[in-house]
């Protein structure tokens, strides 16, 4: 079961990045997926943007006029708006997958309770629903980062989205983490048979932590740099 959690961590991470990738591509950007992040760029406007930053850095800093400033501002505004949707693509993919898994799991709940056993398809539904666990895990790592670095990181998708919407930076991270924790609690205490709960929880803790280290620290940077 630990192996299933490890694989789920890896698959969940990569599929999350493909959520960003899909939106970026749909908006016409060049995009690549790495082990834990997604790069996107507008190759058509990049030379112009770079030349403006190179030639008119002082004007930009002082908010002064310069040739083709209107065109530059329009491109920058479009890219800021697109950045919001590209950032949203990752969490939406993760939460949508988790929601689909949960709905499928609910159709199997009675069978699981009656037989007190879980078939392969039902396990698949469980692990799909636990895609929501990413939201809770992110909040935990974000909070741990605060105690290590003395400040909250601004790098997470949910944090960037909240700031883009003019919300307190923790709003989306905390609210989605609460939903993720609620789904995890439901799965453990309303789906997993009592005799399997300790094994499930232990495997989840080990598999989640090891999967995170295995993919995001050790192997992922080598296989998908």
Backbone as a ProteinNet text record, in pm:
[ID]
protein_1_A
[PRIMARY]
XXXXXXXXXXXXXXXXXXXXXXXXXXXXXXXXXXXXXXXXXXXXXXXXXXXXXXXXXXXXXXXXXXXXXXXXXXXXXXXXXXXXXXXXXXXXXXXXXXXXXXXXXXXXXXXXXXXXXXXXXXXXXXXXXXXXXXXXXXXXXXXXXXXXXXXXXXXXXXXXXXXXXXXXXXXXXXXXXXXXXXXXXXXXXXXXXXXXXXXXXXXXXXXXXXXXXXXXXXXXXXXXX
[TERTIARY]
81.4	0	85.7	201.9	293.1	333.7	354.8	392.3	282.9	157.7	46.1	48.8	79.7	88.7	207	317.9	434.9	401.8	340.4	303.4	200.3	105.7	3.3	66.7	167.6	236.8	305.2	371.4	440.9	342.1	240.6	141	65.6	30.1	-41.4	39.5	169	256.1	269.5	296.6	317.2	186.5	75.8	-52.2	-92.5	-57.7	-82.4	-8.5	116.2	193.1	136	79.7	16.9	-110.2	-169.4	-280.6	-234.7	-120.3	-61.9	-27.7	36.6	83.1	-32.5	-143.2	-257.8	-315.4	-329	-382.7	-285.2	-156.1	-56.3	-60	-66.8	-73.2	-200.1	-311.8	-439.2	-439	-356.1	-346.1	-237.3	-171.9	-75.1	68.2	99.8	236	318.8	449.5	541.7	551.8	543.5	539.4	607.8	674.9	737.2	709.1	696.8	669.9	797.2	830.5	943.5	889.9	979.4	940.5	846.7	854.6	770.5	730.2	747.6	709.1	689.2	626.6	597.5	651.1	723.9	773.3	681.5	655.3	576.6	628.8	619.6	677.6	609.3	602.3	548.5	666.3	701	820.2	803.2	678.5	655.8	685.6	652.5	672.1	798.8	864.1	981.3	1090.7	1129	1236.1	1199.8	1074.9	1032.1	1037.5	985.9	985.9	1128.8	1216	1355.6	1423.2	1393.5	1457.2	1410.2	1283.9	1231.9	1301.7	1311.5	1379.4	1526.2	1586	1727.2	1747.7	1662.8	1681.8	1620.9	1510.4	1433.8	1414.4	1516.3	1505.4	1479.8	1545.9	1526.8	1385.4	1336.9	1201.1	1097.2	1120	1027.9	1027.2	1145.3	1156.7	1088.1	1096.3	1037.6	896.5	847.3	714	701.7	804.8	806.5	767.9	738.6	700	824	805.1	911.8	845.3	918.4	859	792.2	669.9	591.4	553.6	545.3	508.4	367.6	274.9	137.9	133.8	208.9	214.5	273.9	380.5	445.3	348	275	180.7	68.9	21.3	-85.8	-38.1	83.5	138.9	156.2	209.2	230.3	98.1	-4	-134.9	-195.8	-183.4	-235.7	-164.6	-34.4	41.4	10.2	-18.8	-59.1	-191.9	-285.6	-414.2	-397.6	-316.4	-293.3	-222.9	-133.2	-61.4	-158.4	-264.2	-365.2	-428	-470.4	-537.5	-441.8	-317.9	-219.4	-191.2	-178.6	-157.9	-277.2	-396.8	-518.3	-529.3	-471.5	-484.6	-436.6	-327.8	-275.2	-369.4	-408.1	-502	-636	-685.8	-813	-801.5	-691.1	-672.5	-670.4	-596.3	-583.5	-716.8	-786.1	-911.9	-1023.7	-1022.7	-1123.3	-1104.8	-980.2	-953.1	-996.9	-964.9	-1004.9	-1155.5	-1225	-1371	-1434.4	-1382.6	-1432.7	-1410.7	-1290.9	-1262.3	-1357.2	-1387.2	-1477.8	-1619	-1666.9	-1800.8	-1809.5	-1706.5	-1704.3	-1699.2	-1624.2	-1612.1	-1745.3	-1821.8	-1952.5	-2046.8	-2031.8	-2116.3	-2076.9	-1955.2	-1904.6	-1910.4	-1950.6	-1942.7	-2025	-2148	-2233.3	-2172.6	-2116.8	-2055.3	-1937.1	-1857.7	-1741.4	-1785.9	-1888.4	-1936.4	-2000.2	-2067.9	-2133.9	-2034	-1933.2	-1836.6	-1718.2	-1700	-1584.9	-1452	-1451.9	-1330.1	-1330.3	-1213.8	-1199.8	-1135.5	-1206.2	-1154.8	-1062.5	-993.6	-894.7	-956.8	-1072.1	-1137.9	-1171.9	-1215.4	-1251.2	-1128.5	-1017.1	-891.9	-853.3	-874.5	-844.4	-927.3	-1055.2	-1141.3	-1090.7	-1045.2	-993.1	-871.5	-778.2	-655.4	-680.7	-779.1	-815.2	-875	-961.2	-1021.5	-915.4	-808.1	-702.6	-610.2	-640.8	-570.5	-594.8	-709.2	-740	-640.5	-572.8	-478.2	-362.6	-336.4	-230.2	-253.4	-379.6	-410.9	-372.4	-400.5	-364.8	-213.6	-150.1	-5.2	67.2	15.7	77.7	69.5	-44.6	-58.4	39.5	58.3	152.6	293.8	337.2	473.5	489.7	385.5	389.3	408.7	338.2	349.1	486	534.9	668	773.7	756.8	850.1	855.2	741.4	737.8	827.8	819.6	899.4	1048.7	1078.2	1218.4	1277.4	1200.8	1253.5	1210.5	1113.5	1068.1	966.8	923.3	821.5	750.7	627.6	551.7	598	615.5	655.2	541.3	577	478	477.6	540.6	558.9	443.5	363.3	259.2	149.6	88.4	-19.8	-132.5	-177.2	-290.8	-259	-136.8	-95.8	-96.4	-38.4	-35.2	-176	-262.5	-399.9	-473.5	-454.5	-520.4	-474.6	-344.9	-292.4	-343.4	-356.5	-408.3	-552.9	-627.4	-768.1	-785.7	-674.9	-681.9	-724.1	-703.7	-740.4	-617.3	-636.8	-523.3	-455.2	-323	-249.2	-281.4	-330.4	-360.3	-500.8	-583.3	-725.3	-749.8	-697.5	-723.7	-647.7	-527.4	-448.4	-520.2	-571.8	-637.9	-772.8	-853.1	-987.1	-981.6	-892.2	-881.9	-820.7	-731.2	-672.7	-779.2	-872	-981	-1067	-1095	-1172.4	-1094.2	-964.7	-881.1	-877.4	-864.9	-862.5	-997.1	-1106.1	-1239.8	-1258.4	-1209.8	-1221.4	-1135.5	-1014.1	-927.5	-993.7	-1051.8	-1119.4	-1237.3	-1313.2	-1426.6	-1379.6	-1273.4	-1222.8	-1175.7	-1102	-1047.5	-1157.3	-1252.3	-1348.8	-1483.5	-1509.8	-1637.4	-1624.2	-1502.1	-1481.1	-1389.1	-1271.9	-1173.8	-1224.7	-1232.7	-1274.6	-1182.8	-1239.3	-1165.3	-1035.1	-1037.8	-918.2	-807.1	-837.2	-736.7	-691.6	-750.4	-724.8	-581.8	-531.9	-395.4	-295.1	-313.6	-224.4	-234	-356.6	-379.7	-312	-330.9	-272.2	-119.5	-66.3	79.9	140.5	75.1	123.8	114.5	8.7	-7.6	100.9	133.3	238.6	373.6	407.1	536.3	541.3	436.7	436.9	434	357.6	350.2	482.8	545.5	673.6	783.5	790.2	893.8	871.6	744.8	715	755.2	731.9	771.8	923.2	997.4	1143.4	1196.4	1140.1	1185.1	1172.3	1055.8	1031.9	1084.2	1053	1084.1	1226.6	1291.4	1427.3	1531	1503	1604.8	1596	1486	1478	1418.6	1311.7	1246.9	1339.5	1428.8	1519.2	1611.9	1631.8	1718.8	1638.5	1517.9	1437.4	1366.1	1320.2	1246.8	1301.6	1425.2	1488.1	1419.5
-120.5	0	126.9	120.3	234.7	270.1	165.8	188.5	265.6	234.7	305.6	453.6	484.2	624.8	694.2	623.6	680.4	713.6	616.7	638.8	750.4	756.2	860.6	998.8	1007.2	1134.7	1180	1086.6	1119.5	1155.9	1070.8	1095.6	1224.7	1247.5	1369.2	1494.1	1488.1	1603.1	1633.9	1530.4	1550.8	1592.7	1529.2	1565.4	1707.4	1749.9	1888.6	1984.7	1953.3	2039.8	2039.3	1925.3	1921.3	2006.2	2031.6	2125.4	2264.8	2308.1	2436.6	2435.9	2328.4	2314.3	2326	2257.8	2256.9	2396	2470.7	2606.2	2696	2683.8	2765.9	2741.3	2615.6	2581.1	2635.1	2624.3	2671.2	2822.6	2894.1	3039.5	3081.1	2980.8	3009.9	3026.8	2985.5	3000.3	2875.1	2893.1	2780.1	2731.4	2601	2551.2	2415.6	2392.4	2263.6	2225	2094.2	2041.7	1982.3	2021.1	1963.5	1878.8	1828.7	1736.2	1797.4	1930	1991.1	2133.3	2173.6	2308.3	2309.6	2415.9	2429.9	2563	2560.4	2682.4	2721.3	2849.5	2897	3033.7	3057.6	3181.1	3213.4	3341.1	3386.1	3418.8	3323.9	3340.1	3452.2	3485.8	3590.1	3729.3	3751.3	3885.3	3895.9	3783.3	3784.9	3878.3	3878.1	3970.3	4116.5	4152.7	4291.2	4326.6	4239.6	4264.6	4277.6	4187.7	4192.6	4322	4365	4487.4	4609.8	4610.4	4722.4	4728.3	4613.1	4609.8	4650.4	4616.1	4648.5	4797.3	4854.6	4992.8	5095.8	5060.2	5160.4	5122.4	5065	5022.6	5141.4	5255.3	5374.6	5430	5432.2	5480.8	5391.2	5261.1	5167.1	5186.5	5205.4	5222.8	5349.8	5454.1	5583.6	5601.8	5498.5	5503.5	5620.9	5637.7	5744	5687.7	5777.6	5736.2	5695.1	5606.5	5566.5	5511.4	5496.6	5448.3	5311.6	5299.1	5174.6	5132.5	5229.9	5199	5139.6	5192.4	5141.2	4993.8	4959.8	4819.6	4731.6	4781.6	4708.2	4686.3	4790.7	4780.4	4681	4680.4	4587.6	4442	4417.6	4281.8	4239	4328.4	4297.1	4268.5	4346	4325.6	4191.8	4160.8	4033.1	3916.6	3926.9	3818.5	3804.4	3915.2	3906.2	3831.2	3861.2	3791.9	3643.9	3617.2	3477.7	3400.3	3468.6	3403.4	3352.8	3428.3	3385.7	3253.6	3245.6	3124	3006.3	3031.6	2923.7	2871.5	2962	2921.5	2842.8	2885.4	2816.8	2676.5	2655	2526.2	2408.1	2426.3	2317	2275	2368.2	2332	2280.1	2338.1	2291.2	2145.9	2111	1972.2	1879.6	1917.6	1834.1	1818.7	1929.7	1924.9	1860	1880.9	1817	1665.7	1620.9	1477.2	1419.8	1490.6	1444.7	1439.9	1537.3	1540.6	1426.4	1400.2	1287.6	1156.5	1141.2	1020.8	1005.5	1116.5	1111.8	1072.5	1129.3	1095.7	948.8	897.6	755.5	668.9	715	640.8	632.6	740.6	742	637.8	609.2	506.1	366.1	353.5	223.2	205.2	308.8	304.8	191.5	173.6	69	-69.2	-93.6	-224.2	-249.2	-143.5	-157.7	-187.7	-118.4	-138	-275.7	-322.3	-452.4	-567.2	-557.9	-667.2	-654.7	-532	-502.7	-534.1	-518.9	-537.7	-435.5	-411.9	-310.8	-373.8	-365.3	-418.6	-316.5	-363.4	-279.7	-150.3	-160.1	-40.2	56.5	3.8	89	156.1	83.1	145.1	259.7	240.5	347.2	471.4	452.4	565.2	635.7	557.2	613.8	701.7	648.2	724.1	845.5	835.8	953.8	1061.4	1021.2	1120.1	1188.5	1116.2	1171.7	1267.3	1295.8	1405.2	1535.2	1542.5	1658.6	1673.7	1564.9	1570.1	1664.9	1691.1	1785.7	1921.3	1962.1	2093.3	2100.7	1993.7	1990.4	1980	1895.9	1878.2	2008.5	2083.8	2212	2310.8	2311.1	2402.1	2364.9	2235.2	2189.9	2233.4	2209.7	2247	2398.8	2471	2618.5	2669.3	2606.5	2647	2610.8	2491.3	2450	2545.3	2586.9	2681.9	2813	2852.6	2975.9	2964.3	2850.6	2832.8	2817.8	2768.4	2752.3	2884.8	2957.3	3077.9	3208	3200.4	3320.5	3402	3352.1	3420.6	3320.8	3353.7	3266.7	3285.6	3175.5	3180.9	3235.7	3304	3355.7	3275.7	3157.7	3080	2986.9	2946.5	2847.3	2897.8	2805.4	2843	2915.2	2857	2914.3	3053.5	3072.7	3204	3306.8	3271.3	3364.7	3397.4	3296.5	3319.1	3412.9	3390	3475.2	3619.9	3639.8	3775.5	3841.2	3763	3816.5	3861.7	3794.6	3828	3934	3981.6	4081.8	4026	3895.4	3829.1	3813.1	3795.1	3759.7	3634.8	3631.2	3526.1	3384.3	3368.7	3234.4	3185.9	3271.6	3241.4	3110.3	3098.5	2980	2858.2	2880	2768.4	2703.5	2785.4	2732.3	2671.2	2740.2	2690.3	2557.5	2547.4	2422.5	2311.6	2348	2248.6	2190.5	2273.2	2225.2	2123.2	2152.1	2057.5	1927.2	1938.6	1819.6	1735.9	1801.6	1729.8	1663.5	1731.3	1673.9	1548.1	1552.1	1435.2	1321.4	1352	1249	1184.7	1266.1	1214.1	1125.3	1167.1	1087.5	952.1	954.2	829.4	733.8	786.5	701.3	642.1	724.7	680.4	635.9	665.4	624.9	526.8	508.1	417.8	301.2	330	226.1	139.6	7.4	-80.6	-65	-85.5	-62.9	-141.4	-265.9	-349.5	-306.7	-213.5	-167.6	-23.5	43.6	186.3	216	142.2	167.7	147	40.2	12.9	125.1	169.7	275	404.7	442.9	567.3	559.1	447.1	429.7	433.1	361.8	359.8	498.2	572.2	706.4	801.4	795.4	881.5	848	720.2	679.6	706.1	660.5	674.5	819	903.4	1043.6	1114.9	1093.1	1158.8	1105.3	972.8	914.4	951	950.4	987.3	1130.1	1219.4	1359.4	1370.5	1305.3	1311.4	1241.7	1125.1	1046.7	1125.8	1190.3	1257.6	1401.2	1480.3	1622.5	1655.3	1561.6	1588.9	1499.7	1371	1278.4	1245.8	1191.7	1133	1229.1	1301.3	1391	1488.6	1557.7	1652.9	1588.7	1457.5	1386.2	1343.3	1285.7	1234	1343.5	1447.3	1556	1691	1721.1	1846.7	1971.5
0	0	0	64.7	63.3	-78.4	-161.8	-301.1	-374.2	-343.1	-407	-370.8	-245.5	-204.5	-270.8	-285.1	-351.9	-497.9	-566.6	-706.8	-719.3	-625.7	-629.2	-612.7	-526.1	-505.9	-633.9	-700.6	-825.2	-935.3	-954.3	-1058.8	-1031.4	-905.4	-870.2	-898.6	-869.7	-893	-1041.7	-1120.2	-1264.2	-1332.4	-1296.4	-1357.8	-1320.6	-1199.5	-1158.5	-1252.1	-1282.9	-1372.7	-1513.2	-1555	-1687.6	-1690.9	-1573.7	-1568.3	-1606.5	-1551.2	-1591	-1740.2	-1782.6	-1920.7	-2020.4	-1991.7	-2083	-2101.9	-1992.5	-2002.9	-2078.9	-2048.3	-2117.1	-2267.3	-2305.8	-2448.1	-2512.6	-2441.2	-2497.3	-2518.3	-2443.6	-2457.3	-2555.7	-2616.6	-2721.6	-2676.7	-2556.3	-2505.5	-2531.1	-2546.3	-2545.7	-2401.7	-2380.5	-2242.9	-2232.3	-2120.2	-2092.3	-1947.7	-1925.1	-1791.2	-1733.4	-1612.6	-1541.7	-1427.1	-1341.6	-1235.7	-1133.6	-1111.6	-1010.6	-1043.9	-1168.1	-1209.1	-1359.8	-1408.2	-1550.5	-1600.5	-1708.7	-1771.9	-1887.1	-1900	-2013.9	-2056.6	-2187.3	-2241	-2374	-2406.1	-2534.4	-2625	-2706.8	-2790.7	-2893.8	-2928.3	-3028.6	-2974.2	-2848.9	-2792.3	-2707.7	-2678.8	-2591.5	-2640.5	-2771.3	-2815.5	-2790	-2814.8	-2793.1	-2644.5	-2559.4	-2414.5	-2362.8	-2406.9	-2361.9	-2406.4	-2528.1	-2578.7	-2500.1	-2459.6	-2380.6	-2245	-2179	-2049.1	-2062.5	-2175	-2195.7	-2225.5	-2309.7	-2355.2	-2260	-2195.1	-2121	-1974	-1914	-1774	-1681.2	-1708.3	-1625	-1640.2	-1763.8	-1787.8	-1720.3	-1725.1	-1660.7	-1509.2	-1453.8	-1309.3	-1262.3	-1343.2	-1306.7	-1363.2	-1432.2	-1494.4	-1591.7	-1675.1	-1775.4	-1911.3	-2003.1	-2138	-2217.3	-2314.4	-2406.5	-2532.2	-2642.2	-2766.8	-2749.6	-2803.8	-2802.6	-2659.2	-2570.3	-2432.1	-2424.2	-2502.2	-2499.5	-2538.9	-2642.9	-2686.7	-2576.4	-2514.3	-2405.5	-2289.8	-2251.9	-2139.9	-2170.3	-2294.3	-2331.7	-2322.7	-2368.9	-2361.7	-2217.5	-2134.9	-1993.9	-1922.8	-1953.4	-1891.3	-1935.1	-2064.9	-2113.9	-2046.8	-2032.6	-1970.9	-1822.4	-1754.2	-1613.5	-1600.1	-1689.3	-1685.4	-1720.2	-1821.8	-1861	-1749.7	-1678.7	-1569.3	-1462	-1438.3	-1339.7	-1382.6	-1509.4	-1556.6	-1564.7	-1603.1	-1608.2	-1467.9	-1372.5	-1233.5	-1182.1	-1218.1	-1173.7	-1232	-1349.7	-1417.5	-1334.3	-1259	-1177.7	-1066.1	-976.7	-870.3	-921.9	-1031.4	-1086.4	-1129.6	-1197.8	-1239.5	-1119.1	-1015.4	-896.7	-824.8	-802.9	-728.1	-809.9	-940.9	-1025.8	-1025.5	-1037.4	-1031.7	-897.7	-789.2	-657.2	-640.7	-697.9	-687.5	-765.7	-885	-964.5	-888.8	-831.3	-753.4	-636.2	-567.7	-452.9	-495.6	-605.6	-653.9	-692.6	-759.4	-793.1	-667.3	-568.9	-443.7	-370.8	-375.8	-309.2	-368.1	-498.4	-560.2	-514.3	-458.8	-415.6	-263.8	-192.3	-46.5	13.6	-33.5	23	3.4	-115.7	-143.3	-49.7	-27.1	60.4	203.2	250.5	386.8	404.3	299.3	308.4	307.2	221.7	207	301.5	356.4	443.8	375.4	245.4	166	53.1	-4.5	-108.7	-231.6	-344.7	-469.6	-537.3	-640.4	-708	-759.8	-824.2	-877.8	-765.2	-652.8	-539.2	-478.8	-476.5	-431.6	-524.5	-654.2	-750.2	-720.3	-688.9	-653.8	-528.4	-431.3	-307	-335	-412	-437.5	-527	-616.1	-694.8	-605.2	-513.1	-422	-336.9	-307.9	-223.1	-297.9	-424.3	-491.4	-414.5	-346	-263.6	-148.6	-114.1	-3.1	-32.5	-160.8	-197.2	-131.7	-124.5	-68	79.3	152.5	294.1	311.3	229.8	238.5	206.8	110.4	75.9	191.3	260.5	374.2	484.9	506.4	609.3	573.9	449.8	409.8	409	373.2	373.7	516	609.9	750.2	807.3	774.7	819.7	764.7	640.3	579.6	654.7	711.2	790.1	913.1	982.5	1103.2	1071.2	951.1	912	863.7	780.5	715.9	782.6	873.5	940.7	863.1	749.3	670	579.4	540	451.4	307.5	237.1	96.7	11.5	-95.7	-190.2	-319.1	-318.5	-440.9	-474	-375.9	-401.3	-493.7	-568.1	-659.7	-586.9	-475.2	-403.4	-348.6	-305.6	-254.8	-367.8	-480.7	-594.2	-643.5	-646	-690.1	-594.6	-464.6	-365.1	-378.8	-394.2	-409	-537.6	-644.2	-770.6	-756.4	-668.5	-646.1	-538.1	-481.9	-376.9	-242.2	-221.6	-96.6	-7.8	123.2	209.1	155.9	160.7	91.4	136.7	259.4	311.1	277.8	218.7	201.4	127.6	7.5	-74.3	-23.3	27.5	80.4	198.4	289.3	409.1	373.7	293.6	261.8	185.2	87.4	11.8	97	190.4	280.8	373.9	418	503.9	428.9	301.8	220.4	204.5	175.6	160.3	286	402	529.8	556.8	521.6	541.7	456.8	332.6	245.1	297.6	343.8	400.6	522.8	608.6	727.7	689.4	588.7	541.1	488.7	408.5	351.2	461.2	557.8	663.5	750.9	794.4	895.2	839.1	711.1	653.5	537.3	489.9	376	413	465.1	495.9	612.5	594.6	704.7	826.6	944	1068.5	1073	1027.8	1038.1	941.8	851.3	753.2	780	875.9	895.1	938.4	1035.1	1082.6	970.7	895.2	782.2	679.2	652.1	553.5	597	722.9	773.5	774.2	821.1	825.8	686	593.5	455	392.6	428.2	374	420.4	549.5	603.2	541	539.3	483	333.3	260.7	115.6	70.2	142	105	123.8	239.5	267.8	177.2	164.3	79.7	-66.8	-110.9	-249.2	-280	-183.5	-198.6	-214.3	-124.7	-131	-256.3	-286.6	-401.4	-530.5	-549.6	-677.1	-679.5	-579.4	-583.2	-540.2	-472.2	-424.8	-492.7	-504.9	-552	-701.1	-746.4	-881.5	-984.5	-946.7	-1041.7	-1110.6	-1035.4	-1100.4	-1203.7	-1191.1	-1287.2	-1409.7	-1386.9	-1497	-1575.4	-1504	-1570.7	-1523.5	-1558.4	-1510.5	-1566.5
[MASK]
+++++++++++++++++++++++++++++++++++++++++++++++++++++++++++++++++++++++++++++++++++++++++++++++++++++++++++++++++++++++++++++++++++++++++++++++++++++++++++++++++++++++++++++++++++++++++++++++++++++++++++++++++++++++++++++++++

